[in-house]
């Protein structure tokens, strides 16, 4: 049995270090969420444009 098997983060990090580590992780996840939401919003806007492909064109005209 490895002597480190039962160690946890509390055994090697101070409370302040753990708080900073958790905040950094939360910030990274928030940034990933923002990036994903922006990509989804951009994709939704692209989809909205395709709903009316002939919008704004005279009758009989195509793109």
N, C-alpha and C positions, 0 to 999 in steps of 0.2 A: 504494500500500500504506500502510495506516494504521500509524504508528509504535508503536501500542499493541497491535497484533495478536499479537505474540509475548510479551507480558507475562504473567506468572503472579501468583498471590497472593503468592509469595515476593518478588516485586519491589516490592510495596507494603505488605506487612505484616511485622512482626517475628515471630519464633518464638513469643513470648508472646501476641501478638495472634492468631496463627493457632490456637494451642492453645485460647484462650478462645472463638474463633469456632467451632471444631470441637466443643468441649464444649457450647456453647449449642445447636448443631444437634442433637447427640446427646440433650440434655435435651428439646428440642422433639419429637423423634421418639419418645422414651420416653413422654412425656406423651400423644402421639397414640395410641401402642400401648395404654397403660393405658385411655384413653377408649374405644377400639375394643373392647378385651377386656371392659370393664365393660358396654358395650352388647350385646355378643354373649352375655355371661352372663345379662343381664336378659332378652334375647330367648329364651334357652334355658329360663330359669325360667318364662317365659310359656307356652312350648310344652309344658313338663312339666305345667302346670296343665290344659291342654286335652286331655291324653291320656285322662283319666277324667272326662268332663263330668258324670256322674251319681254320682260318688264321694261318699259321705256322705249321699245322699238315700235315702229309703225307696223300696221297689219301686213303680214306676208314677209316681213324682214326676219332674218335669222342671224345669229352670231356666227 
